[in-house]
Amino acid sequence: MKTHEQVQHQCWSEEWRRTNPDIIVYLPKQPQGEDADNEHFLVFEAAYDGDLLAMWTRGEAEGGRNVHVALSRSKDGGATWGEPIILAGPREGEGNIASWGFPVVSRSGRIYCFFNRFTGVVDAHRQFTGLMECSYSDDNGYTWKKGGSVEVRRSRYDHPDPKVPSNWIVWQNPVRDTRGRQIIGFTRHESKVYWNRTKQLKCEWIRFDNIDDGPDPQQLKLTWLPEDEGELSVPSAGNPERSYAEEPSVVLLPDGRLFCVMRTTTGRIWYSVSSDDGATWRKPEVMRYSDNGEDVLQPVAPCPVYALQDGRFLLVYHNNDGSRVNEEGKSLPRTPAFIALGEYRAEAHQPIWFSEPKQFADSDGVAIGPSRRGLEQIPAPYRTEVATYTSLTEQNGNRILWYPDRKHFLLGRYITDQWLEELVVPATE
């Protein structure tokens, strides 16, 4: 097993130490290299043998010319990781980019990877406009076959020309509903042809009805939820005619309902509840620490909630309304990152109540990573965020939160019961 010191020599800097990780998954070799951007970091258990796989979006910059889906493997519970392979996307800068890969592990043993494939047609943005393509593996993720594209439900918010792909993103691992079917959140961006009227960002879900049978991708049966284009929406700050609700994170409650949280522009996390496996949803509301508690503050950043094996829940968020600045006046909305512990409250209006926050990681406002946004050069590195687009695994008694540090280093931290011990969820108001 490589020590931290041995791995460090493969990295350009010791900055990866700043957030005190327990585990290193991937360290870029250069600050401005072909692999400087690493994000949407999804670690999951493979179909058998207990291997952990890490799937993420990697490239020179977010939306850059070489963005691809990378995959790495751990055979020792996440302690050490192999050299990543390119699962989908351009090699040596050739071909169209592939972004936002997410896995679905079938009970049949087949592993699917779905991702956004840019076709060369730009609508909302080149990293959002694309087909939903699929690759799959029948040998626990060692080799992969191309499965073609999967049809995405067209929406009234898509480009009127059906030849222009939808604008979409998926970023989390799926969960199972009350009938054991896998479901995952889906964000649709409105076509730019409507932007002069109103810009909409709304939440949907994909249910994989027959994926546990292990069919070929072209035989997959997908149900798009909510029914009748009843997407979840939240009034945008400053313009209530617009919706800004995206990147939903969902968990199954003990009573069989689905509970989801969404990022918004309001400086708060919003949530909703479904009693029918996602077919319909309650009108979204601001999430609080308890029914009559304080609002849970959050900038425009993902705020995933995870169901733990012991029945509790874990919320990862940034605990500010987006206005946080340091002493020099620099905006730092996505750092530090915090964790709150959640518990189910059967009789409450908001079915999960949360503890006070505990700080998890902080970049101290030190910016690193690529000096570019997509294809455009910018004066200097600008990423200060920590623990955005995370994932969580529990295996053999080890609970690990996997997180990107400034969308550059990919790291892991053990979240022990002892670390959570001081977090107390209110029993009553």
ABEGO torsion letter per residue (X at the ends): XBBAAAAAAABABAAAAAAGBABBABBBABAABAAABBBGBBBBBBABGGBBBBBBBBEABBGBAABBBBBBBBAAGGABBBBBBBABEBBGGBEBBBBGBBBBBBAAGBBBBBBBBBAGBBBABAAABBBBBBBBBAAGGABBBBAEBBBBBBBAABBABAABBBBBBBABBBBBBAAGBBBBBBBBBBBAAAAAABBBBBBBBBBBAAAAAGBBAAABBBBBOBBGGBBBBBBBBGBAABBBBBGBBBBBBAAGBBBBBBBBAAGBBBBBBBAAGGABBBBBBBBBABAABBBBBBBBBBBBBBBBAAGBBBBBBAGBAGABBBAAGBBBAAOBBBBBBBBBBAABABABBBBBBBBABBAGGBBBEBBBBEABBBABBABABBGBGBBBBBBGGBBBBBBBBGGABBBBBBBBAAAAAABBBBABX
